[in-house]
Amino acid sequence: QVQLVESGGGLVQAGGSLRLSCAASGSRFSAKTMGWHRQAPGKQRELVATITGGGITNYADSVKGRFSISRDNAKNTVYLQMNSLKPDDTAVYYCAADRLSDSRWFSWGQGTQVTVSS
C-alpha cells in the first residue's frame, strides 16, 4: 500500500491560486494512476482530477480550465494547481492512488483543507 501525504492547503481569497502537493512512498509510483478528490461539509466526496502513469489527465466539469494536475515521477509527487479559486472550491482535498473506480481507490492521504473566502 502506498502512503500519501498532502500539503499546500490554506486560506486564499476568491480569484487566488494554490498548489497542492501529494508525496507518495513505495515503489512503482510512475505506473500508478493518481487522483485528487475533495469533500465539502455536508456534501459527498467528489473526484476532481486524475492523471495516469502515462500522463493522461481528466477533470471534473466544475474545475476544467481552472485546475491542472501534474506529476513528477522523479520526486514521487503529484500536484494540483488551482487557479481562479471560488468559495465553492472550499473543501478538504484528498490525494489517492491506484484507481479501482471513480470512488474506490486503493490508497488515500489524510487530506488538506482549502478555504476560499469571498
Secondary structure as UniProt FT lines:
FT   STRAND          4..7
FT   STRAND          10..13
FT   TURN            14..15
FT   STRAND          18..24
FT   HELIX           29..31
FT   STRAND          34..39
FT   TURN            41..42
FT   STRAND          46..51
FT   TURN            53..54
FT   STRAND          57..59
FT   TURN            61..66
FT   STRAND          67..72
FT   TURN            73..76
FT   STRAND          77..82
FT   HELIX           87..89
FT   STRAND          91..99
FT   STRAND          105..108
FT   STRAND          112..117
//
